[in-house]
Amino acid sequence: MKTKLLCSAVFCLVCGSILAQDQYKITGTLTNDTLFRDNQTIKKIYLTKLEDGNYIHIDSTNVKKHKFAFSGEVPQLNEMYFITGFDNGTIPIFLEKGNITISPFKAAYPASAIVNGTPNNDVMAELAQKTNAELQKGGERMKSLKENIRNNEKEFYAYQRALFFSNSMRAKLIALEVILEHTDKPAALYLTKTHLLNLFNSKMMERHLLKAFPKSLQSHPVYQELNNLTIAQNMKAGNPVPALKATTPDGKELSLADLKGRYVLIDFWASWCAPCRKEFPFLKQALELAAASKKFAILSFSLDNNATAWKNCIQQNELTHADWHHISDLKGWKSSYVSMFGVSAVPHTLLINPSGKLITTNLRGEELVSKIKNIVEGKEKYE
């Protein structure tokens, strides 16, 4: 009996330890609870996740005597969340194991809050502290400006613009240093996206920055997004195209990578698009020409945002060839793939070779059929 009790106690301790490893606790203090507008005090704040450009509340808490707290299980994916409910910004935060502390701040200026206590939050805090120190130096430079320039409006304005540019570049260099010191952490991916994405051209981003991140982070959604955006900036004949993945009509995920080894026509279309419908006979003809060889497939990405209209159009027009694959994120023109693939109107097509590189864009009608016929017959090769 004693042995059983001892085993039970050990089991409980082990389980408790495992659970403890998966918990986060957030505590914060307001030095002033008055919001930025309307002289209102903040009563409630939210822990939110950004999905498709929208803030989704996952938890909430009341502000009591200038203090607030959150706690919960650590999410499986280490990504950025936000504390919201303020009327002048949000507080970015990573929900990691341990005690997360938010430094005292005014409710009117949540962006001034610094988050500490866990690895990725400490990276963000490090950047904030270094950037603030640099801003103070910028203010000192302004104070030390010679009086003859300070009193000359034209010269002062020119100097002010130059100083602003200098401070901006210094901030980006600080971000780069912090990122390179912490390439093993997801926070560095977010900082790359927010601070450096527009600083480097696609080749520099790919060769000198993305390759600095270890393989363990290359499956992270933000890394994939950065990689996709980098590829999109340099998308031309002979170069790779961005990764493309969405949901099929029956609810499964399908990606362009799943069709690798075949020529693929990426076809951006929509059920409401009359010119798209005119292309259906040519697309069917191209598929029939290649059916025996299995060299060619179509990946149609719908810009519909109504699932029923999308699915009905597929069935009613018999767009059901075995090598005709349909996907959509049902976001319409708000889909991130619209800008990534340079879609300004539908139909919009891209022909990809078996290794995933772009051959040409906007093949339509008889021109498409002729191109596929030549590929099937071996008259044209794009390996």
C-alpha positions as a Markdown table, in Angstrom:
| # | Residue | x | y | z |
|---|---|---|---|---|
| 1 | Met | 0.0 | 0.0 | 0.0 |
| 2 | Lys | 2.8 | 2.4 | 0.9 |
| 3 | Thr | 4.5 | 1.6 | -2.4 |
| 4 | Lys | 1.3 | 2.5 | -4.3 |
| 5 | Leu | 1.0 | 5.8 | -2.4 |
| 6 | Leu | 4.6 | 6.6 | -3.0 |
| 7 | Cys | 4.2 | 5.9 | -6.8 |
| 8 | Ser | 1.0 | 8.1 | -6.8 |
| 9 | Ala | 2.8 | 10.9 | -5.1 |
| 10 | Val | 5.7 | 10.7 | -7.6 |
| 11 | Phe | 3.3 | 10.6 | -10.5 |
| 12 | Cys | 1.5 | 13.7 | -9.3 |
| 13 | Leu | 4.8 | 15.6 | -8.8 |
| 14 | Val | 5.9 | 14.7 | -12.3 |
| 15 | Cys | 2.6 | 15.7 | -13.8 |
| 16 | Gly | 2.7 | 18.9 | -11.9 |
| 17 | Ser | 6.2 | 19.6 | -13.1 |
| 18 | Ile | 5.2 | 19.0 | -16.7 |
| 19 | Leu | 2.2 | 21.3 | -16.4 |
| 20 | Ala | 4.3 | 24.0 | -14.8 |
| 21 | Gln | 6.6 | 23.9 | -17.7 |
| 22 | Asp | 3.8 | 24.8 | -20.0 |
| 23 | Gln | 2.5 | 27.9 | -18.1 |
| 24 | Tyr | 3.0 | 31.6 | -18.6 |
| 25 | Lys | 2.2 | 34.3 | -16.2 |
| 26 | Ile | 2.0 | 38.0 | -17.2 |
| 27 | Thr | 1.9 | 40.9 | -14.7 |
| 28 | Gly | 1.9 | 44.6 | -15.5 |
| 29 | Thr | 1.5 | 47.9 | -13.7 |
| 30 | Leu | 0.1 | 51.2 | -15.0 |
| 31 | Thr | 1.6 | 54.5 | -13.6 |
| 32 | Asn | -1.5 | 56.2 | -15.0 |
| 33 | Asp | -4.7 | 54.5 | -16.2 |
| 34 | Thr | -6.1 | 57.4 | -18.3 |
| 35 | Leu | -6.4 | 56.6 | -22.0 |
| 36 | Phe | -5.0 | 58.8 | -24.7 |
| 37 | Arg | -8.4 | 60.1 | -25.8 |
| 38 | Asp | -11.6 | 61.4 | -24.1 |
| 39 | Asn | -10.0 | 61.3 | -20.6 |
| 40 | Gln | -11.4 | 57.8 | -20.0 |
| 41 | Thr | -9.8 | 55.3 | -17.7 |
| 42 | Ile | -9.0 | 51.8 | -18.9 |
| 43 | Lys | -11.1 | 49.1 | -17.2 |
| 44 | Lys | -10.4 | 46.0 | -19.3 |
| 45 | Ile | -7.6 | 44.7 | -21.5 |
| 46 | Tyr | -7.3 | 41.8 | -23.8 |
| 47 | Leu | -4.7 | 39.2 | -24.9 |
| 48 | Thr | -5.1 | 38.9 | -28.6 |
| 49 | Lys | -3.7 | 37.2 | -31.7 |
| 50 | Leu | -3.4 | 38.8 | -35.1 |
| 51 | Glu | -5.1 | 36.6 | -37.7 |
| 52 | Asp | -5.5 | 37.8 | -41.3 |
| 53 | Gly | -5.2 | 41.4 | -40.2 |
| 54 | Asn | -7.8 | 41.1 | -37.5 |
| 55 | Tyr | -7.3 | 41.0 | -33.7 |
| 56 | Ile | -8.8 | 37.9 | -32.2 |
| 57 | His | -9.3 | 38.0 | -28.4 |
| 58 | Ile | -8.1 | 34.9 | -26.6 |
| 59 | Asp | -8.3 | 36.1 | -23.0 |
| 60 | Ser | -9.3 | 39.2 | -21.1 |
| 61 | Thr | -8.7 | 40.7 | -17.6 |
| 62 | Asn | -9.8 | 43.7 | -15.6 |
| 63 | Val | -7.4 | 46.4 | -14.5 |
| 64 | Lys | -7.6 | 46.8 | -10.7 |
| 65 | Lys | -5.7 | 49.5 | -8.8 |
| 66 | His | -3.5 | 50.1 | -11.8 |
| 67 | Lys | -2.5 | 46.4 | -12.1 |
| 68 | Phe | -3.4 | 43.5 | -14.4 |
| 69 | Ala | -2.4 | 39.9 | -14.9 |
| 70 | Phe | -2.8 | 37.0 | -17.4 |
| 71 | Ser | -1.9 | 33.4 | -17.1 |
| 72 | Gly | -2.4 | 30.3 | -19.2 |
| 73 | Glu | -0.9 | 27.5 | -21.2 |
| 74 | Val | 2.0 | 28.2 | -23.5 |
| 75 | Pro | 0.9 | 27.9 | -27.2 |
| 76 | Gln | 2.5 | 25.2 | -29.2 |
| 77 | Leu | 3.9 | 27.7 | -31.8 |
| 78 | Asn | 6.1 | 30.5 | -30.4 |
| 79 | Glu | 4.7 | 33.5 | -32.1 |
| 80 | Met | 3.8 | 37.1 | -31.3 |
| 81 | Tyr | 0.6 | 38.1 | -29.5 |
| 82 | Phe | -0.6 | 41.5 | -28.4 |
| 83 | Ile | -2.1 | 43.1 | -25.3 |
| 84 | Thr | -4.9 | 45.4 | -26.6 |
| 85 | Gly | -7.7 | 47.5 | -25.2 |
| 86 | Phe | -5.8 | 50.8 | -25.3 |
| 87 | Asp | -6.8 | 53.5 | -27.7 |
| 88 | Asn | -3.3 | 54.4 | -28.7 |
| 89 | Gly | -1.4 | 51.2 | -29.6 |
| 90 | Thr | -0.8 | 47.7 | -28.4 |
| 91 | Ile | 1.9 | 45.8 | -26.5 |
| 92 | Pro | 3.6 | 43.0 | -28.4 |
| 93 | Ile | 4.4 | 39.9 | -26.3 |
| 94 | Phe | 5.5 | 36.3 | -26.6 |
| 95 | Leu | 3.6 | 33.8 | -24.5 |
| 96 | Glu | 6.5 | 31.8 | -23.2 |
| 97 | Lys | 7.1 | 29.6 | -20.1 |
| 98 | Gly | 7.8 | 31.6 | -17.0 |
| 99 | Asn | 7.0 | 34.9 | -15.3 |
| 100 | Ile | 6.6 | 37.8 | -17.9 |
| 101 | Thr | 6.8 | 41.3 | -16.5 |
| 102 | Ile | 5.7 | 44.4 | -18.2 |
| 103 | Ser | 7.5 | 47.5 | -16.9 |
| 104 | Pro | 5.3 | 50.3 | -15.5 |
| 105 | Phe | 3.8 | 52.5 | -18.2 |
| 106 | Lys | 1.0 | 55.0 | -18.9 |
| 107 | Ala | -2.2 | 53.6 | -20.4 |
| 108 | Ala | -2.1 | 56.5 | -23.0 |
| 109 | Tyr | 1.3 | 55.2 | -24.3 |
| 110 | Pro | 1.3 | 51.3 | -24.3 |
| 111 | Ala | 4.1 | 51.3 | -26.9 |
| 112 | Ser | 6.5 | 52.6 | -24.2 |
| 113 | Ala | 6.0 | 49.4 | -22.1 |
| 114 | Ile | 9.0 | 47.1 | -22.0 |
| 115 | Val | 8.3 | 43.3 | -21.6 |
| 116 | Asn | 10.9 | 41.2 | -19.8 |
| 117 | Gly | 11.3 | 37.8 | -18.2 |
| 118 | Thr | 11.5 | 35.2 | -21.0 |
| 119 | Pro | 13.9 | 34.7 | -23.9 |
| 120 | Asn | 12.0 | 36.2 | -26.8 |
| 121 | Asn | 10.5 | 39.0 | -24.8 |
| 122 | Asp | 14.0 | 39.9 | -23.5 |
| 123 | Val | 15.1 | 40.2 | -27.2 |
| 124 | Met | 12.3 | 42.7 | -27.8 |
| 125 | Ala | 13.2 | 44.6 | -24.6 |
| 126 | Glu | 16.9 | 44.7 | -25.6 |
| 127 | Leu | 16.0 | 46.3 | -28.9 |
| 128 | Ala | 13.7 | 48.8 | -27.2 |
| 129 | Gln | 16.3 | 49.8 | -24.7 |
| 130 | Lys | 19.1 | 50.2 | -27.3 |
| 131 | Thr | 16.8 | 52.2 | -29.6 |
| 132 | Asn | 15.7 | 54.5 | -26.8 |
| 133 | Ala | 19.3 | 55.2 | -25.9 |
| 134 | Glu | 20.0 | 56.1 | -29.5 |
| 135 | Leu | 17.0 | 58.4 | -29.6 |
| 136 | Gln | 18.4 | 60.2 | -26.6 |
| 137 | Lys | 21.6 | 60.7 | -28.4 |
| 138 | Gly | 19.7 | 62.1 | -31.3 |
| 139 | Gly | 18.0 | 64.6 | -29.0 |
| 140 | Glu | 21.4 | 65.6 | -27.7 |
| 141 | Arg | 22.6 | 66.2 | -31.2 |
| 142 | Met | 19.7 | 68.5 | -31.8 |
| 143 | Lys | 20.4 | 70.4 | -28.6 |
| 144 | Ser | 24.1 | 70.9 | -29.5 |
| 145 | Leu | 23.2 | 72.4 | -32.9 |
| 146 | Lys | 24.9 | 75.7 | -33.6 |
| 147 | Glu | 22.7 | 78.7 | -32.9 |
| 148 | Asn | 23.1 | 80.2 | -36.4 |
| 149 | Ile | 21.6 | 77.0 | -37.8 |
| 150 | Arg | 18.9 | 76.8 | -35.1 |
| 151 | Asn | 17.7 | 80.3 | -35.8 |
| 152 | Asn | 17.7 | 79.9 | -39.6 |
| 153 | Glu | 14.4 | 78.1 | -40.5 |
| 154 | Lys | 15.5 | 76.9 | -43.9 |
| 155 | Glu | 18.8 | 75.4 | -42.6 |
| 156 | Phe | 17.2 | 74.0 | -39.5 |
| 157 | Tyr | 14.5 | 72.2 | -41.5 |
| 158 | Ala | 17.2 | 70.7 | -43.7 |
| 159 | Tyr | 19.3 | 69.6 | -40.7 |
| 160 | Gln | 16.2 | 68.2 | -39.0 |
| 161 | Arg | 15.3 | 66.0 | -42.0 |
| 162 | Ala | 18.9 | 64.8 | -42.3 |
| 163 | Leu | 18.9 | 64.0 | -38.6 |
| 164 | Phe | 15.6 | 62.1 | -38.8 |
| 165 | Phe | 17.1 | 60.0 | -41.7 |
| 166 | Ser | 20.3 | 59.4 | -39.7 |
| 167 | Asn | 18.3 | 58.3 | -36.6 |
| 168 | Ser | 16.1 | 56.0 | -38.7 |
| 169 | Met | 19.2 | 54.3 | -40.3 |
| 170 | Arg | 20.8 | 54.0 | -36.9 |
| 171 | Ala | 17.7 | 52.3 | -35.5 |
| 172 | Lys | 17.7 | 49.8 | -38.4 |
| 173 | Leu | 21.4 | 49.0 | -37.8 |
| 174 | Ile | 20.6 | 48.5 | -34.1 |
| 175 | Ala | 17.8 | 46.1 | -35.1 |
| 176 | Leu | 20.2 | 44.2 | -37.4 |
| 177 | Glu | 22.7 | 43.8 | -34.6 |
| 178 | Val | 20.1 | 42.5 | -32.2 |
| 179 | Ile | 18.7 | 40.1 | -34.9 |
| 180 | Leu | 22.1 | 38.7 | -35.7 |
| 181 | Glu | 22.8 | 38.1 | -31.9 |
| 182 | His | 19.5 | 36.1 | -31.6 |
| 183 | Thr | 19.0 | 34.3 | -34.8 |
| 184 | Asp | 18.0 | 31.2 | -32.8 |
| 185 | Lys | 14.8 | 32.9 | -31.6 |
| 186 | Pro | 11.5 | 33.6 | -33.3 |
| 187 | Ala | 11.6 | 37.3 | -32.1 |
| 188 | Ala | 14.5 | 37.8 | -34.5 |
| 189 | Leu | 12.2 | 36.8 | -37.4 |
| 190 | Tyr | 9.5 | 39.3 | -36.3 |
| 191 | Leu | 12.2 | 42.0 | -36.0 |
| 192 | Thr | 13.4 | 41.2 | -39.5 |
| 193 | Lys | 9.9 | 41.5 | -40.9 |
| 194 | Thr | 9.1 | 44.8 | -39.1 |
| 195 | His | 12.5 | 46.5 | -39.4 |
| 196 | Leu | 14.5 | 45.2 | -42.3 |
| 197 | Leu | 12.2 | 43.8 | -44.9 |
| 198 | Asn | 12.3 | 47.0 | -47.0 |
| 199 | Leu | 16.0 | 47.8 | -46.2 |
| 200 | Phe | 17.6 | 45.1 | -48.4 |
| 201 | Asn | 17.0 | 43.9 | -51.9 |
| 202 | Ser | 15.8 | 40.3 | -52.4 |
| 203 | Lys | 19.3 | 38.9 | -53.1 |
| 204 | Met | 20.8 | 40.5 | -50.0 |
| 205 | Met | 17.9 | 39.3 | -47.8 |
| 206 | Glu | 18.2 | 35.8 | -49.1 |
| 207 | Arg | 22.0 | 35.5 | -49.1 |
| 208 | His | 23.0 | 37.5 | -46.0 |
| 209 | Leu | 20.1 | 37.4 | -43.6 |
| 210 | Leu | 17.6 | 34.5 | -44.1 |
| 211 | Lys | 20.5 | 32.0 | -44.4 |
| 212 | Ala | 21.6 | 33.2 | -41.0 |
| 213 | Phe | 18.6 | 31.5 | -39.3 |
| 214 | Pro | 19.0 | 27.9 | -38.3 |
| 215 | Lys | 17.0 | 25.1 | -39.9 |
| 216 | Ser | 15.0 | 24.8 | -36.6 |
| 217 | Leu | 13.4 | 28.2 | -37.4 |
| 218 | Gln | 12.9 | 27.8 | -41.2 |
| 219 | Ser | 9.6 | 26.0 | -40.7 |
| 220 | His | 8.3 | 29.0 | -38.6 |
| 221 | Pro | 5.4 | 30.8 | -40.4 |
| 222 | Val | 7.2 | 34.1 | -40.3 |
| 223 | Tyr | 10.3 | 32.7 | -41.8 |
| 224 | Gln | 8.2 | 31.2 | -44.6 |
| 225 | Glu | 6.5 | 34.5 | -45.1 |
| 226 | Leu | 9.8 | 36.3 | -45.3 |
| 227 | Asn | 11.2 | 33.8 | -47.7 |
| 228 | Asn | 8.0 | 34.0 | -49.9 |
| 229 | Leu | 8.2 | 37.8 | -49.9 |
| 230 | Thr | 11.9 | 37.7 | -50.9 |
| 231 | Ile | 11.2 | 35.3 | -53.7 |
| 232 | Ala | 8.2 | 37.4 | -54.9 |
| 233 | Gln | 10.5 | 40.5 | -55.2 |
| 234 | Asn | 12.6 | 38.7 | -57.7 |
| 235 | Met | 10.0 | 36.7 | -59.6 |
| 236 | Lys | 10.8 | 36.5 | -63.3 |
| 237 | Ala | 11.3 | 33.9 | -66.0 |
| 238 | Gly | 13.9 | 31.3 | -64.8 |
| 239 | Asn | 13.5 | 32.2 | -61.1 |
| 240 | Pro | 11.5 | 30.3 | -58.4 |
| 241 | Val | 8.0 | 31.4 | -57.5 |
| 242 | Pro | 6.7 | 31.9 | -54.0 |
| 243 | Ala | 5.2 | 29.0 | -52.1 |
| 244 | Leu | 1.5 | 28.7 | -52.6 |
| 245 | Lys | -0.8 | 26.8 | -50.2 |
| 246 | Ala | -4.5 | 26.9 | -49.5 |
| 247 | Thr | -7.6 | 24.8 | -48.9 |
| 248 | Thr | -9.3 | 22.5 | -51.4 |
| 249 | Pro | -13.2 | 22.4 | -51.7 |
| 250 | Asp | -13.3 | 19.4 | -49.5 |
| 251 | Gly | -11.3 | 21.1 | -46.7 |
| 252 | Lys | -7.8 | 19.6 | -47.3 |
| 253 | Glu | -4.6 | 21.6 | -47.7 |
| 254 | Leu | -2.8 | 21.5 | -51.0 |
| 255 | Ser | 0.3 | 23.3 | -52.0 |
| 256 | Leu | 2.2 | 24.1 | -55.2 |
| 257 | Ala | 5.0 | 22.0 | -53.8 |
| 258 | Asp | 2.7 | 18.9 | -53.9 |
| 259 | Leu | 2.7 | 19.1 | -57.7 |
| 260 | Lys | 6.5 | 19.5 | -58.1 |
| 261 | Gly | 7.9 | 17.4 | -60.9 |
| 262 | Arg | 5.2 | 18.4 | -63.4 |
| 263 | Tyr | 4.5 | 21.5 | -65.4 |
| 264 | Val | 1.9 | 23.5 | -63.5 |
| 265 | Leu | -0.3 | 26.3 | -64.6 |
| 266 | Ile | -1.2 | 28.5 | -61.6 |
| 267 | Asp | -4.6 | 30.0 | -62.5 |
| 268 | Phe | -5.9 | 32.9 | -60.5 |
| 269 | Trp | -9.7 | 33.2 | -61.2 |
| 270 | Ala | -13.1 | 33.7 | -59.5 |
| 271 | Ser | -16.6 | 32.3 | -60.0 |
| 272 | Trp | -17.9 | 35.8 | -60.7 |
| 273 | Cys | -15.3 | 36.5 | -63.5 |
| 274 | Ala | -16.8 | 36.3 | -67.0 |
| 275 | Pro | -13.4 | 36.3 | -68.8 |
| 276 | Cys | -12.3 | 33.4 | -66.5 |
| 277 | Arg | -15.3 | 31.4 | -67.7 |
| 278 | Lys | -14.3 | 32.0 | -71.3 |
| 279 | Glu | -11.0 | 30.3 | -70.5 |
| 280 | Phe | -12.6 | 27.0 | -69.2 |
| 281 | Pro | -12.7 | 25.3 | -72.7 |
| 282 | Phe | -9.0 | 26.1 | -73.3 |
| 283 | Leu | -8.0 | 24.8 | -69.9 |
| 284 | Lys | -9.9 | 21.6 | -70.5 |
| 285 | Gln | -8.3 | 21.2 | -73.9 |
| 286 | Ala | -4.8 | 21.6 | -72.5 |
| 287 | Leu | -5.5 | 19.1 | -69.8 |
| 288 | Glu | -6.7 | 16.5 | -72.3 |
| 289 | Leu | -3.6 | 17.0 | -74.4 |
| 290 | Ala | -1.4 | 16.2 | -71.5 |
| 291 | Ala | -3.6 | 13.6 | -69.8 |
| 292 | Ala | -1.7 | 10.5 | -71.1 |
| 293 | Ser | 1.8 | 11.9 | -70.3 |
| 294 | Lys | 1.0 | 13.2 | -66.8 |
| 295 | Lys | 3.4 | 16.1 | -67.4 |
| 296 | Phe | 0.9 | 18.9 | -66.8 |
| 297 | Ala | -1.5 | 20.0 | -64.1 |
| 298 | Ile | -3.6 | 23.1 | -63.3 |
| 299 | Leu | -3.7 | 24.7 | -59.8 |
| 300 | Ser | -6.6 | 27.1 | -59.8 |
| 301 | Phe | -6.6 | 29.6 | -57.0 |
| 302 | Ser | -10.0 | 31.3 | -56.5 |
| 303 | Leu | -10.4 | 34.9 | -55.5 |
| 304 | Asp | -13.8 | 34.1 | -54.2 |
| 305 | Asn | -14.8 | 34.9 | -50.7 |
| 306 | Asn | -18.0 | 32.8 | -50.9 |
| 307 | Ala | -17.3 | 29.1 | -50.5 |
| 308 | Thr | -20.7 | 28.1 | -52.0 |
| 309 | Ala | -20.3 | 30.2 | -55.1 |
| 310 | Trp | -16.8 | 28.8 | -55.6 |
| 311 | Lys | -17.8 | 25.1 | -55.2 |
| 312 | Asn | -20.9 | 25.5 | -57.3 |
| 313 | Cys | -19.0 | 27.0 | -60.1 |
| 314 | Ile | -16.5 | 24.1 | -60.2 |
| 315 | Gln | -19.3 | 21.6 | -60.3 |
| 316 | Gln | -21.6 | 23.4 | -62.7 |
| 317 | Asn | -18.8 | 23.9 | -65.2 |
| 318 | Glu | -17.3 | 20.5 | -64.7 |
| 319 | Leu | -13.9 | 21.8 | -63.7 |
| 320 | Thr | -13.2 | 18.3 | -62.3 |
| 321 | His | -10.5 | 16.8 | -64.4 |
| 322 | Ala | -8.2 | 14.6 | -62.2 |
| 323 | Asp | -5.2 | 17.0 | -62.9 |
| 324 | Trp | -7.2 | 20.1 | -62.3 |
| 325 | His | -6.7 | 21.1 | -58.6 |
| 326 | His | -8.7 | 23.9 | -56.9 |
| 327 | Ile | -7.7 | 25.8 | -53.8 |
| 328 | Ser | -8.7 | 29.1 | -52.1 |
| 329 | Asp | -8.2 | 31.0 | -48.8 |
| 330 | Leu | -11.6 | 32.6 | -49.5 |
| 331 | Lys | -10.2 | 36.1 | -48.8 |
| 332 | Gly | -10.9 | 37.5 | -52.3 |
| 333 | Trp | -8.7 | 40.4 | -53.2 |
| 334 | Lys | -7.4 | 40.6 | -49.6 |
| 335 | Ser | -5.5 | 37.4 | -50.0 |
| 336 | Ser | -1.7 | 37.9 | -49.5 |
| 337 | Tyr | -1.1 | 35.9 | -52.7 |
| 338 | Val | -2.6 | 38.6 | -54.8 |
| 339 | Ser | 0.3 | 41.0 | -54.3 |
| 340 | Met | 2.8 | 38.2 | -53.9 |
| 341 | Phe | 2.0 | 36.9 | -57.4 |
| 342 | Gly | 1.4 | 40.2 | -59.0 |
| 343 | Val | -2.3 | 39.7 | -59.6 |
| 344 | Ser | -4.0 | 42.9 | -60.8 |
| 345 | Ala | -6.9 | 41.3 | -62.7 |
| 346 | Val | -8.3 | 37.8 | -63.3 |
| 347 | Pro | -7.7 | 35.6 | -65.0 |
| 348 | His | -4.0 | 35.7 | -64.3 |
| 349 | Thr | -1.8 | 32.7 | -65.0 |
| 350 | Leu | 1.8 | 31.6 | -64.4 |
| 351 | Leu | 3.3 | 28.5 | -66.1 |
| 352 | Ile | 5.8 | 26.8 | -63.8 |
| 353 | Asn | 8.4 | 24.2 | -64.8 |
| 354 | Pro | 8.9 | 20.8 | -63.0 |
| 355 | Ser | 11.5 | 22.3 | -60.7 |
| 356 | Gly | 9.2 | 25.2 | -59.6 |
| 357 | Lys | 10.6 | 28.0 | -61.7 |
| 358 | Leu | 8.6 | 30.5 | -63.7 |
| 359 | Ile | 8.4 | 30.0 | -67.5 |
| 360 | Thr | 6.0 | 32.7 | -68.5 |
| 361 | Thr | 2.8 | 34.6 | -67.3 |
| 362 | Asn | -0.6 | 35.3 | -68.7 |
| 363 | Leu | -0.9 | 32.4 | -71.2 |
| 364 | Arg | -4.5 | 32.3 | -72.4 |
| 365 | Gly | -6.7 | 30.7 | -75.1 |
| 366 | Glu | -5.0 | 29.1 | -78.1 |
| 367 | Glu | -1.6 | 30.3 | -77.0 |
| 368 | Leu | -1.9 | 28.2 | -73.8 |
| 369 | Val | -3.0 | 25.1 | -75.7 |
| 370 | Ser | -0.2 | 25.5 | -78.2 |
| 371 | Lys | 2.4 | 25.9 | -75.4 |
| 372 | Ile | 1.2 | 22.8 | -73.6 |
| 373 | Lys | 1.1 | 20.8 | -76.8 |
| 374 | Asn | 4.7 | 21.7 | -77.6 |
| 375 | Ile | 5.8 | 20.7 | -74.1 |
| 376 | Val | 3.9 | 17.4 | -74.2 |
| 377 | Glu | 5.4 | 16.6 | -77.6 |
| 378 | Gly | 8.9 | 17.5 | -76.4 |
| 379 | Lys | 9.3 | 20.5 | -78.8 |
| 380 | Glu | 9.8 | 22.8 | -75.8 |
| 381 | Lys | 11.6 | 22.0 | -72.6 |
| 382 | Tyr | 12.0 | 24.1 | -69.5 |
| 383 | Glu | 13.8 | 21.8 | -67.0 |
